[in-house]
Amino acid sequence: MGLKHWIPLLILIVAVGIGAVAMNSSSTASFHDTAPNVYQISAGGFSLILPDDWMISSASANPWGLEYYVGPAPLTDGMNSYVLVADVSLHDTPAEIERLRQQWASASVSVSAAQIDERPATHVQITLEDGSILDHYLVENSGSLYSLWFHEADSLSTRHDILNNFRFIES
């Protein structure tokens, strides 16, 4: 087989390789190019991708449901972000918004529409007197209220990456 027969095959191999790279670069951004830190929490009904230096705690009970702390180690109450999975019959979106308004009465609280895993959600942004911003996202799914709270120390890009990669696990 002469060189002129190999040229079309080489062109095809290069074209397929370029196409694969182009497809990979246009996919949804995540924290990693390979083997992301995907945490699937079956009991909570969700999965999420966290940065390399982040972790997720075991579930701890609170009056409304299960709470999972997320963030860099060490994970501590009040110092990390969290995901709360509450029974919507005990605690729903309007009740949580009202609770936040009361808890943060001295701060500026704004409420806007958002989307999480292609579902309508509510974004509650709390601006403290020192200018710090706390982001709280609420979304109801399959009888549960999911409350995603981001600590002010978390970067905005980290918050967006986590939200963009948050998925519900359907049972």
CNS distance restraints for C-alpha pairs under 8 A (distance, minus, plus):
assign (resid   1 and name CA) (resid   5 and name CA) 6.42 0.50 0.50
assign (resid   1 and name CA) (resid   6 and name CA) 7.82 0.50 0.50
assign (resid   2 and name CA) (resid   6 and name CA) 7.06 0.50 0.50
assign (resid   3 and name CA) (resid   7 and name CA) 6.50 0.50 0.50
assign (resid   4 and name CA) (resid   8 and name CA) 7.65 0.50 0.50
assign (resid   5 and name CA) (resid   9 and name CA) 7.37 0.50 0.50
assign (resid   6 and name CA) (resid  10 and name CA) 6.16 0.50 0.50
assign (resid   7 and name CA) (resid  11 and name CA) 6.16 0.50 0.50
assign (resid   8 and name CA) (resid  12 and name CA) 6.16 0.50 0.50
assign (resid   9 and name CA) (resid  13 and name CA) 6.27 0.50 0.50
assign (resid  10 and name CA) (resid  14 and name CA) 6.18 0.50 0.50
assign (resid  11 and name CA) (resid  15 and name CA) 6.09 0.50 0.50
assign (resid  12 and name CA) (resid  16 and name CA) 6.16 0.50 0.50
assign (resid  13 and name CA) (resid  17 and name CA) 6.22 0.50 0.50
assign (resid  14 and name CA) (resid  18 and name CA) 6.18 0.50 0.50
assign (resid  15 and name CA) (resid  19 and name CA) 6.10 0.50 0.50
assign (resid  16 and name CA) (resid  20 and name CA) 6.21 0.50 0.50
assign (resid  17 and name CA) (resid  21 and name CA) 6.34 0.50 0.50
assign (resid  18 and name CA) (resid  22 and name CA) 6.14 0.50 0.50
assign (resid  19 and name CA) (resid  23 and name CA) 6.12 0.50 0.50
assign (resid  20 and name CA) (resid  24 and name CA) 6.19 0.50 0.50
assign (resid  21 and name CA) (resid  25 and name CA) 6.20 0.50 0.50
assign (resid  22 and name CA) (resid  26 and name CA) 6.41 0.50 0.50
assign (resid  23 and name CA) (resid  27 and name CA) 6.59 0.50 0.50
assign (resid  29 and name CA) (resid 161 and name CA) 7.50 0.50 0.50
assign (resid  30 and name CA) (resid  36 and name CA) 7.55 0.50 0.50
assign (resid  30 and name CA) (resid  49 and name CA) 7.39 0.50 0.50
assign (resid  30 and name CA) (resid 161 and name CA) 6.39 0.50 0.50
assign (resid  30 and name CA) (resid 165 and name CA) 7.19 0.50 0.50
assign (resid  31 and name CA) (resid  36 and name CA) 6.62 0.50 0.50
assign (resid  31 and name CA) (resid  49 and name CA) 7.35 0.50 0.50
assign (resid  31 and name CA) (resid  50 and name CA) 7.03 0.50 0.50
assign (resid  31 and name CA) (resid  51 and name CA) 5.66 0.50 0.50
assign (resid  31 and name CA) (resid  52 and name CA) 7.67 0.50 0.50
assign (resid  31 and name CA) (resid 161 and name CA) 7.22 0.50 0.50
assign (resid  32 and name CA) (resid  36 and name CA) 5.17 0.50 0.50
assign (resid  32 and name CA) (resid  51 and name CA) 7.90 0.50 0.50
assign (resid  36 and name CA) (resid  49 and name CA) 6.70 0.50 0.50
assign (resid  36 and name CA) (resid  50 and name CA) 7.74 0.50 0.50
assign (resid  36 and name CA) (resid  52 and name CA) 8.00 0.50 0.50
assign (resid  37 and name CA) (resid  49 and name CA) 5.40 0.50 0.50
assign (resid  37 and name CA) (resid  50 and name CA) 5.57 0.50 0.50
assign (resid  37 and name CA) (resid  51 and name CA) 6.84 0.50 0.50
assign (resid  37 and name CA) (resid  52 and name CA) 6.69 0.50 0.50
assign (resid  38 and name CA) (resid  47 and name CA) 6.90 0.50 0.50
assign (resid  38 and name CA) (resid  48 and name CA) 5.70 0.50 0.50
assign (resid  38 and name CA) (resid  49 and name CA) 4.43 0.50 0.50
assign (resid  38 and name CA) (resid  50 and name CA) 6.70 0.50 0.50
assign (resid  39 and name CA) (resid  47 and name CA) 5.40 0.50 0.50
assign (resid  39 and name CA) (resid  48 and name CA) 5.44 0.50 0.50
assign (resid  39 and name CA) (resid  49 and name CA) 6.18 0.50 0.50
assign (resid  39 and name CA) (resid  50 and name CA) 7.65 0.50 0.50
assign (resid  39 and name CA) (resid  56 and name CA) 7.86 0.50 0.50
assign (resid  40 and name CA) (resid  46 and name CA) 6.20 0.50 0.50
assign (resid  40 and name CA) (resid  47 and name CA) 4.17 0.50 0.50
assign (resid  40 and name CA) (resid  48 and name CA) 6.68 0.50 0.50
assign (resid  41 and name CA) (resid  45 and name CA) 6.03 0.50 0.50
assign (resid  41 and name CA) (resid  46 and name CA) 5.43 0.50 0.50
assign (resid  41 and name CA) (resid  47 and name CA) 5.70 0.50 0.50
assign (resid  42 and name CA) (resid  46 and name CA) 6.43 0.50 0.50
assign (resid  42 and name CA) (resid  47 and name CA) 7.86 0.50 0.50
assign (resid  42 and name CA) (resid 169 and name CA) 7.01 0.50 0.50
assign (resid  44 and name CA) (resid  66 and name CA) 7.46 0.50 0.50
assign (resid  44 and name CA) (resid  85 and name CA) 6.34 0.50 0.50
assign (resid  45 and name CA) (resid 168 and name CA) 5.80 0.50 0.50
assign (resid  45 and name CA) (resid 169 and name CA) 4.84 0.50 0.50
assign (resid  45 and name CA) (resid 170 and name CA) 6.86 0.50 0.50
assign (resid  45 and name CA) (resid 171 and name CA) 7.73 0.50 0.50
assign (resid  46 and name CA) (resid 166 and name CA) 7.12 0.50 0.50
assign (resid  46 and name CA) (resid 167 and name CA) 5.51 0.50 0.50
assign (resid  46 and name CA) (resid 168 and name CA) 4.31 0.50 0.50
assign (resid  46 and name CA) (resid 169 and name CA) 4.97 0.50 0.50
assign (resid  47 and name CA) (resid 166 and name CA) 5.88 0.50 0.50
assign (resid  47 and name CA) (resid 167 and name CA) 5.17 0.50 0.50
assign (resid  47 and name CA) (resid 168 and name CA) 6.36 0.50 0.50
assign (resid  47 and name CA) (resid 169 and name CA) 6.85 0.50 0.50
assign (resid  48 and name CA) (resid 162 and name CA) 6.55 0.50 0.50
assign (resid  48 and name CA) (resid 165 and name CA) 5.65 0.50 0.50
assign (resid  48 and name CA) (resid 166 and name CA) 4.51 0.50 0.50
assign (resid  48 and name CA) (resid 167 and name CA) 6.25 0.50 0.50
assign (resid  49 and name CA) (resid 162 and name CA) 6.12 0.50 0.50
assign (resid  49 and name CA) (resid 165 and name CA) 5.95 0.50 0.50
assign (resid  49 and name CA) (resid 166 and name CA) 7.04 0.50 0.50
assign (resid  50 and name CA) (resid  54 and name CA) 5.92 0.50 0.50
assign (resid  50 and name CA) (resid  55 and name CA) 7.06 0.50 0.50
assign (resid  50 and name CA) (resid 162 and name CA) 6.45 0.50 0.50
assign (resid  51 and name CA) (resid 158 and name CA) 7.67 0.50 0.50
assign (resid  53 and name CA) (resid  71 and name CA) 7.81 0.50 0.50
assign (resid  53 and name CA) (resid  72 and name CA) 5.61 0.50 0.50
assign (resid  53 and name CA) (resid  73 and name CA) 7.65 0.50 0.50
assign (resid  54 and name CA) (resid  70 and name CA) 6.76 0.50 0.50
assign (resid  54 and name CA) (resid  71 and name CA) 4.68 0.50 0.50
assign (resid  54 and name CA) (resid  72 and name CA) 4.24 0.50 0.50
assign (resid  54 and name CA) (resid  73 and name CA) 6.68 0.50 0.50
assign (resid  55 and name CA) (resid  70 and name CA) 5.66 0.50 0.50
assign (resid  55 and name CA) (resid  71 and name CA) 5.65 0.50 0.50
assign (resid  55 and name CA) (resid  72 and name CA) 6.18 0.50 0.50
assign (resid  55 and name CA) (resid  73 and name CA) 6.82 0.50 0.50
assign (resid  56 and name CA) (resid  68 and name CA) 6.48 0.50 0.50
assign (resid  56 and name CA) (resid  69 and name CA) 5.65 0.50 0.50
assign (resid  56 and name CA) (resid  70 and name CA) 4.48 0.50 0.50
assign (resid  56 and name CA) (resid  71 and name CA) 6.83 0.50 0.50
assign (resid  57 and name CA) (resid  68 and name CA) 5.47 0.50 0.50
assign (resid  57 and name CA) (resid  69 and name CA) 5.24 0.50 0.50
assign (resid  57 and name CA) (resid  70 and name CA) 6.52 0.50 0.50
assign (resid  57 and name CA) (resid  75 and name CA) 7.20 0.50 0.50
assign (resid  58 and name CA) (resid  68 and name CA) 6.20 0.50 0.50
assign (resid  58 and name CA) (resid  69 and name CA) 7.85 0.50 0.50
assign (resid  59 and name CA) (resid  66 and name CA) 5.65 0.50 0.50
assign (resid  59 and name CA) (resid  67 and name CA) 5.40 0.50 0.50
assign (resid  59 and name CA) (resid  68 and name CA) 5.05 0.50 0.50
assign (resid  60 and name CA) (resid  66 and name CA) 5.56 0.50 0.50
assign (resid  60 and name CA) (resid  67 and name CA) 5.21 0.50 0.50
assign (resid  60 and name CA) (resid  68 and name CA) 6.62 0.50 0.50
assign (resid  61 and name CA) (resid  65 and name CA) 5.80 0.50 0.50
assign (resid  61 and name CA) (resid  66 and name CA) 4.72 0.50 0.50
assign (resid  61 and name CA) (resid  67 and name CA) 6.17 0.50 0.50
assign (resid  62 and name CA) (resid  66 and name CA) 6.13 0.50 0.50
assign (resid  62 and name CA) (resid  67 and name CA) 6.82 0.50 0.50
assign (resid  64 and name CA) (resid  85 and name CA) 7.85 0.50 0.50
assign (resid  64 and name CA) (resid  86 and name CA) 4.98 0.50 0.50
assign (resid  64 and name CA) (resid  87 and name CA) 6.33 0.50 0.50
assign (resid  64 and name CA) (resid  90 and name CA) 6.34 0.50 0.50
assign (resid  64 and name CA) (resid  91 and name CA) 6.39 0.50 0.50
assign (resid  65 and name CA) (resid  84 and name CA) 6.90 0.50 0.50
assign (resid  65 and name CA) (resid  85 and name CA) 5.57 0.50 0.50
assign (resid  65 and name CA) (resid  86 and name CA) 4.21 0.50 0.50
assign (resid  65 and name CA) (resid  87 and name CA) 6.19 0.50 0.50
assign (resid  66 and name CA) (resid  84 and name CA) 5.72 0.50 0.50
assign (resid  66 and name CA) (resid  85 and name CA) 5.24 0.50 0.50
assign (resid  66 and name CA) (resid  86 and name CA) 6.48 0.50 0.50
assign (resid  67 and name CA) (resid  82 and name CA) 6.71 0.50 0.50
assign (resid  67 and name CA) (resid  83 and name CA) 5.76 0.50 0.50
assign (resid  67 and name CA) (resid  84 and name CA) 4.35 0.50 0.50
assign (resid  67 and name CA) (resid  85 and name CA) 6.34 0.50 0.50
assign (resid  68 and name CA) (resid  82 and name CA) 5.41 0.50 0.50
assign (resid  68 and name CA) (resid  83 and name CA) 5.16 0.50 0.50
assign (resid  68 and name CA) (resid  84 and name CA) 6.33 0.50 0.50
assign (resid  69 and name CA) (resid  75 and name CA) 6.50 0.50 0.50
assign (resid  69 and name CA) (resid  76 and name CA) 7.54 0.50 0.50
assign (resid  69 and name CA) (resid  77 and name CA) 7.53 0.50 0.50
assign (resid  69 and name CA) (resid  80 and name CA) 6.26 0.50 0.50
assign (resid  69 and name CA) (resid  81 and name CA) 5.85 0.50 0.50
assign (resid  69 and name CA) (resid  82 and name CA) 4.19 0.50 0.50
assign (resid  69 and name CA) (resid  83 and name CA) 6.47 0.50 0.50
assign (resid  70 and name CA) (resid  75 and name CA) 6.96 0.50 0.50
assign (resid  70 and name CA) (resid  80 and name CA) 6.16 0.50 0.50
assign (resid  70 and name CA) (resid  81 and name CA) 5.29 0.50 0.50
assign (resid  70 and name CA) (resid  82 and name CA) 5.30 0.50 0.50
assign (resid  70 and name CA) (resid  83 and name CA) 7.53 0.50 0.50
assign (resid  71 and name CA) (resid  75 and name CA) 6.57 0.50 0.50
assign (resid  71 and name CA) (resid  80 and name CA) 5.66 0.50 0.50
assign (resid  71 and name CA) (resid  81 and name CA) 6.15 0.50 0.50
assign (resid  72 and name CA) (resid  80 and name CA) 7.88 0.50 0.50
assign (resid  75 and name CA) (resid  79 and name CA) 7.32 0.50 0.50
assign (resid  75 and name CA) (resid  80 and name CA) 6.21 0.50 0.50
assign (resid  76 and name CA) (resid  80 and name CA) 6.12 0.50 0.50
assign (resid  79 and name CA) (resid 151 and name CA) 6.92 0.50 0.50
assign (resid  80 and name CA) (resid 150 and name CA) 7.45 0.50 0.50
assign (resid  80 and name CA) (resid 151 and name CA) 5.73 0.50 0.50
assign (resid  81 and name CA) (resid 148 and name CA) 7.58 0.50 0.50
assign (resid  81 and name CA) (resid 149 and name CA) 5.35 0.50 0.50
assign (resid  81 and name CA) (resid 150 and name CA) 4.52 0.50 0.50
assign (resid  81 and name CA) (resid 151 and name CA) 4.93 0.50 0.50
assign (resid  81 and name CA) (resid 154 and name CA) 7.97 0.50 0.50
assign (resid  82 and name CA) (resid 147 and name CA) 7.94 0.50 0.50
assign (resid  82 and name CA) (resid 148 and name CA) 5.93 0.50 0.50
assign (resid  82 and name CA) (resid 149 and name CA) 5.31 0.50 0.50
assign (resid  82 and name CA) (resid 150 and name CA) 6.80 0.50 0.50
assign (resid  83 and name CA) (resid 146 and name CA) 6.79 0.50 0.50
assign (resid  83 and name CA) (resid 147 and name CA) 5.59 0.50 0.50
assign (resid  83 and name CA) (resid 148 and name CA) 4.62 0.50 0.50
assign (resid  83 and name CA) (resid 149 and name CA) 6.42 0.50 0.50
assign (resid  84 and name CA) (resid 145 and name CA) 7.75 0.50 0.50
assign (resid  84 and name CA) (resid 146 and name CA) 5.64 0.50 0.50
assign (resid  84 and name CA) (resid 147 and name CA) 4.94 0.50 0.50
assign (resid  84 and name CA) (resid 148 and name CA) 6.53 0.50 0.50
assign (resid  85 and name CA) (resid 144 and name CA) 6.24 0.50 0.50
assign (resid  85 and name CA) (resid 145 and name CA) 5.77 0.50 0.50
assign (resid  85 and name CA) (resid 146 and name CA) 4.80 0.50 0.50
assign (resid  85 and name CA) (resid 147 and name CA) 6.56 0.50 0.50
assign (resid  86 and name CA) (resid  90 and name CA) 7.35 0.50 0.50
assign (resid  86 and name CA) (resid  91 and name CA) 6.47 0.50 0.50
assign (resid  86 and name CA) (resid 144 and name CA) 5.40 0.50 0.50
assign (resid  86 and name CA) (resid 145 and name CA) 5.05 0.50 0.50
assign (resid  86 and name CA) (resid 146 and name CA) 6.51 0.50 0.50
assign (resid  86 and name CA) (resid 147 and name CA) 7.97 0.50 0.50
assign (resid  87 and name CA) (resid  91 and name CA) 6.25 0.50 0.50
assign (resid  87 and name CA) (resid  92 and name CA) 7.84 0.50 0.50
assign (resid  87 and name CA) (resid 143 and name CA) 6.37 0.50 0.50
assign (resid  87 and name CA) (resid 144 and name CA) 4.76 0.50 0.50
assign (resid  87 and name CA) (resid 145 and name CA) 6.24 0.50 0.50
assign (resid  88 and name CA) (resid  92 and name CA) 4.83 0.50 0.50
assign (resid  88 and name CA) (resid 140 and name CA) 7.38 0.50 0.50
assign (resid  88 and name CA) (resid 143 and name CA) 5.50 0.50 0.50
assign (resid  88 and name CA) (resid 144 and name CA) 4.74 0.50 0.50
assign (resid  88 and name CA) (resid 145 and name CA) 5.18 0.50 0.50
assign (resid  89 and name CA) (resid 143 and name CA) 7.52 0.50 0.50
assign (resid  91 and name CA) (resid  95 and name CA) 6.11 0.50 0.50
assign (resid  91 and name CA) (resid  96 and name CA) 6.81 0.50 0.50
assign (resid  91 and name CA) (resid 145 and name CA) 7.20 0.50 0.50
assign (resid  92 and name CA) (resid  96 and name CA) 6.24 0.50 0.50
assign (resid  92 and name CA) (resid 140 and name CA) 7.81 0.50 0.50
assign (resid  92 and name CA) (resid 145 and name CA) 6.08 0.50 0.50
assign (resid  93 and name CA) (resid  97 and name CA) 6.18 0.50 0.50
assign (resid  93 and name CA) (resid 122 and name CA) 7.94 0.50 0.50
assign (resid  93 and name CA) (resid 138 and name CA) 6.46 0.50 0.50
assign (resid  93 and name CA) (resid 139 and name CA) 7.44 0.50 0.50
assign (resid  93 and name CA) (resid 140 and name CA) 7.55 0.50 0.50
assign (resid  93 and name CA) (resid 145 and name CA) 7.01 0.50 0.50
assign (resid  94 and name CA) (resid  98 and name CA) 6.22 0.50 0.50
assign (resid  95 and name CA) (resid  99 and name CA) 6.13 0.50 0.50
assign (resid  96 and name CA) (resid 100 and name CA) 6.14 0.50 0.50
assign (resid  97 and name CA) (resid 101 and name CA) 6.22 0.50 0.50
assign (resid  97 and name CA) (resid 124 and name CA) 7.41 0.50 0.50
assign (resid  98 and name CA) (resid 102 and name CA) 6.27 0.50 0.50
assign (resid  99 and name CA) (resid 103 and name CA) 6.05 0.50 0.50
assign (resid 100 and name CA) (resid 104 and name CA) 5.88 0.50 0.50
assign (resid 101 and name CA) (resid 105 and name CA) 5.57 0.50 0.50
assign (resid 101 and name CA) (resid 109 and name CA) 6.52 0.50 0.50
assign (resid 104 and name CA) (resid 108 and name CA) 7.75 0.50 0.50
assign (resid 104 and name CA) (resid 109 and name CA) 7.47 0.50 0.50
assign (resid 104 and name CA) (resid 126 and name CA) 7.53 0.50 0.50
assign (resid 106 and name CA) (resid 128 and name CA) 7.84 0.50 0.50
assign (resid 106 and name CA) (resid 129 and name CA) 7.93 0.50 0.50
assign (resid 107 and name CA) (resid 126 and name CA) 6.47 0.50 0.50
assign (resid 107 and name CA) (resid 127 and name CA) 5.79 0.50 0.50
assign (resid 107 and name CA) (resid 128 and name CA) 4.96 0.50 0.50
assign (resid 107 and name CA) (resid 129 and name CA) 6.30 0.50 0.50
assign (resid 108 and name CA) (resid 126 and name CA) 5.67 0.50 0.50
assign (resid 108 and name CA) (resid 127 and name CA) 5.09 0.50 0.50
assign (resid 108 and name CA) (resid 128 and name CA) 6.62 0.50 0.50
assign (resid 109 and name CA) (resid 124 and name CA) 6.81 0.50 0.50
assign (resid 109 and name CA) (resid 125 and name CA) 5.76 0.50 0.50
assign (resid 109 and name CA) (resid 126 and name CA) 4.59 0.50 0.50
assign (resid 109 and name CA) (resid 127 and name CA) 6.49 0.50 0.50
assign (resid 110 and name CA) (resid 124 and name CA) 5.72 0.50 0.50
assign (resid 110 and name CA) (resid 125 and name CA) 5.28 0.50 0.50
assign (resid 110 and name CA) (resid 126 and name CA) 6.56 0.50 0.50
assign (resid 111 and name CA) (resid 122 and name CA) 6.85 0.50 0.50
assign (resid 111 and name CA) (resid 123 and name CA) 5.68 0.50 0.50
assign (resid 111 and name CA) (resid 124 and name CA) 4.60 0.50 0.50
assign (resid 111 and name CA) (resid 125 and name CA) 6.46 0.50 0.50
assign (resid 112 and name CA) (resid 122 and name CA) 5.87 0.50 0.50
assign (resid 112 and name CA) (resid 123 and name CA) 5.19 0.50 0.50
assign (resid 112 and name CA) (resid 124 and name CA) 6.60 0.50 0.50
assign (resid 113 and name CA) (resid 120 and name CA) 7.26 0.50 0.50
assign (resid 113 and name CA) (resid 121 and name CA) 6.07 0.50 0.50
assign (resid 113 and name CA) (resid 122 and name CA) 4.86 0.50 0.50
assign (resid 113 and name CA) (resid 123 and name CA) 5.94 0.50 0.50
assign (resid 114 and name CA) (resid 120 and name CA) 6.16 0.50 0.50
assign (resid 114 and name CA) (resid 121 and name CA) 4.78 0.50 0.50
assign (resid 114 and name CA) (resid 122 and name CA) 5.26 0.50 0.50
assign (resid 114 and name CA) (resid 123 and name CA) 5.75 0.50 0.50
assign (resid 114 and name CA) (resid 137 and name CA) 7.92 0.50 0.50
assign (resid 115 and name CA) (resid 119 and name CA) 5.39 0.50 0.50
assign (resid 115 and name CA) (resid 120 and name CA) 4.75 0.50 0.50
assign (resid 115 and name CA) (resid 121 and name CA) 4.84 0.50 0.50
assign (resid 115 and name CA) (resid 122 and name CA) 7.47 0.50 0.50
assign (resid 116 and name CA) (resid 120 and name CA) 6.63 0.50 0.50
assign (resid 116 and name CA) (resid 121 and name CA) 6.14 0.50 0.50
assign (resid 116 and name CA) (resid 139 and name CA) 7.12 0.50 0.50
assign (resid 116 and name CA) (resid 163 and name CA) 6.54 0.50 0.50
assign (resid 116 and name CA) (resid 164 and name CA) 7.11 0.50 0.50
assign (resid 116 and name CA) (resid 166 and name CA) 7.02 0.50 0.50
assign (resid 116 and name CA) (resid 167 and name CA) 7.85 0.50 0.50
assign (resid 117 and name CA) (resid 164 and name CA) 7.29 0.50 0.50
assign (resid 117 and name CA) (resid 165 and name CA) 7.74 0.50 0.50
assign (resid 117 and name CA) (resid 166 and name CA) 6.35 0.50 0.50
assign (resid 117 and name CA) (resid 167 and name CA) 5.56 0.50 0.50
assign (resid 117 and name CA) (resid 168 and name CA) 7.08 0.50 0.50
assign (resid 119 and name CA) (resid 139 and name CA) 7.39 0.50 0.50
assign (resid 120 and name CA) (resid 139 and name CA) 6.75 0.50 0.50
assign (resid 121 and name CA) (resid 137 and name CA) 6.82 0.50 0.50
assign (resid 121 and name CA) (resid 138 and name CA) 5.53 0.50 0.50
assign (resid 121 and name CA) (resid 139 and name CA) 4.51 0.50 0.50
assign (resid 121 and name CA) (resid 140 and name CA) 7.44 0.50 0.50
assign (resid 122 and name CA) (resid 137 and name CA) 5.63 0.50 0.50
assign (resid 122 and name CA) (resid 138 and name CA) 5.06 0.50 0.50
assign (resid 122 and name CA) (resid 139 and name CA) 6.49 0.50 0.50
assign (resid 123 and name CA) (resid 135 and name CA) 7.10 0.50 0.50
assign (resid 123 and name CA) (resid 136 and name CA) 5.86 0.50 0.50
assign (resid 123 and name CA) (resid 137 and name CA) 4.61 0.50 0.50
assign (resid 123 and name CA) (resid 138 and name CA) 6.51 0.50 0.50
assign (resid 124 and name CA) (resid 135 and name CA) 6.09 0.50 0.50
assign (resid 124 and name CA) (resid 136 and name CA) 5.02 0.50 0.50
assign (resid 124 and name CA) (resid 137 and name CA) 6.16 0.50 0.50
assign (resid 124 and name CA) (resid 138 and name CA) 7.93 0.50 0.50
assign (resid 125 and name CA) (resid 133 and name CA) 6.80 0.50 0.50
assign (resid 125 and name CA) (resid 134 and name CA) 5.82 0.50 0.50
assign (resid 125 and name CA) (resid 135 and name CA) 4.81 0.50 0.50
assign (resid 125 and name CA) (resid 136 and name CA) 6.25 0.50 0.50
assign (resid 126 and name CA) (resid 133 and name CA) 5.66 0.50 0.50
assign (resid 126 and name CA) (resid 134 and name CA) 5.02 0.50 0.50
assign (resid 126 and name CA) (resid 135 and name CA) 6.46 0.50 0.50
assign (resid 127 and name CA) (resid 131 and name CA) 5.92 0.50 0.50
assign (resid 127 and name CA) (resid 132 and name CA) 5.79 0.50 0.50
assign (resid 127 and name CA) (resid 133 and name CA) 4.62 0.50 0.50
assign (resid 127 and name CA) (resid 134 and name CA) 6.47 0.50 0.50
assign (resid 128 and name CA) (resid 132 and name CA) 5.27 0.50 0.50
assign (resid 128 and name CA) (resid 133 and name CA) 6.32 0.50 0.50
assign (resid 128 and name CA) (resid 134 and name CA) 7.92 0.50 0.50
assign (resid 132 and name CA) (resid 152 and name CA) 6.26 0.50 0.50
assign (resid 133 and name CA) (resid 152 and name CA) 5.73 0.50 0.50
assign (resid 134 and name CA) (resid 149 and name CA) 7.65 0.50 0.50
assign (resid 134 and name CA) (resid 150 and name CA) 6.19 0.50 0.50
assign (resid 134 and name CA) (resid 151 and name CA) 6.06 0.50 0.50
assign (resid 134 and name CA) (resid 152 and name CA) 5.25 0.50 0.50
assign (resid 135 and name CA) (resid 149 and name CA) 6.03 0.50 0.50
assign (resid 135 and name CA) (resid 150 and name CA) 5.31 0.50 0.50
assign (resid 135 and name CA) (resid 151 and name CA) 7.39 0.50 0.50
assign (resid 135 and name CA) (resid 152 and name CA) 7.72 0.50 0.50
assign (resid 136 and name CA) (resid 147 and name CA) 6.88 0.50 0.50
assign (resid 136 and name CA) (resid 148 and name CA) 5.62 0.50 0.50
assign (resid 136 and name CA) (resid 149 and name CA) 4.47 0.50 0.50
assign (resid 136 and name CA) (resid 150 and name CA) 6.27 0.50 0.50
assign (resid 137 and name CA) (resid 146 and name CA) 7.93 0.50 0.50
assign (resid 137 and name CA) (resid 147 and name CA) 5.68 0.50 0.50
assign (resid 137 and name CA) (resid 148 and name CA) 5.00 0.50 0.50
assign (resid 137 and name CA) (resid 149 and name CA) 6.47 0.50 0.50
assign (resid 138 and name CA) (resid 145 and name CA) 6.83 0.50 0.50
assign (resid 138 and name CA) (resid 146 and name CA) 5.67 0.50 0.50
assign (resid 138 and name CA) (resid 147 and name CA) 4.67 0.50 0.50
assign (resid 138 and name CA) (resid 148 and name CA) 6.47 0.50 0.50
assign (resid 139 and name CA) (resid 145 and name CA) 5.82 0.50 0.50
assign (resid 139 and name CA) (resid 146 and name CA) 5.25 0.50 0.50
assign (resid 139 and name CA) (resid 147 and name CA) 6.72 0.50 0.50
assign (resid 140 and name CA) (resid 144 and name CA) 5.58 0.50 0.50
assign (resid 140 and name CA) (resid 145 and name CA) 4.41 0.50 0.50
assign (resid 140 and name CA) (resid 146 and name CA) 5.98 0.50 0.50
assign (resid 141 and name CA) (resid 145 and name CA) 6.51 0.50 0.50
assign (resid 141 and name CA) (resid 146 and name CA) 7.49 0.50 0.50
assign (resid 141 and name CA) (resid 168 and name CA) 8.00 0.50 0.50
assign (resid 150 and name CA) (resid 154 and name CA) 6.64 0.50 0.50
assign (resid 150 and name CA) (resid 159 and name CA) 6.96 0.50 0.50
assign (resid 154 and name CA) (resid 158 and name CA) 6.57 0.50 0.50
assign (resid 154 and name CA) (resid 159 and name CA) 6.80 0.50 0.50
assign (resid 155 and name CA) (resid 159 and name CA) 6.36 0.50 0.50
assign (resid 156 and name CA) (resid 160 and name CA) 6.29 0.50 0.50
assign (resid 157 and name CA) (resid 161 and name CA) 6.08 0.50 0.50
assign (resid 158 and name CA) (resid 162 and name CA) 6.18 0.50 0.50
assign (resid 159 and name CA) (resid 163 and name CA) 6.21 0.50 0.50
assign (resid 160 and name CA) (resid 164 and name CA) 5.96 0.50 0.50
assign (resid 161 and name CA) (resid 165 and name CA) 6.22 0.50 0.50
assign (resid 162 and name CA) (resid 166 and name CA) 6.01 0.50 0.50
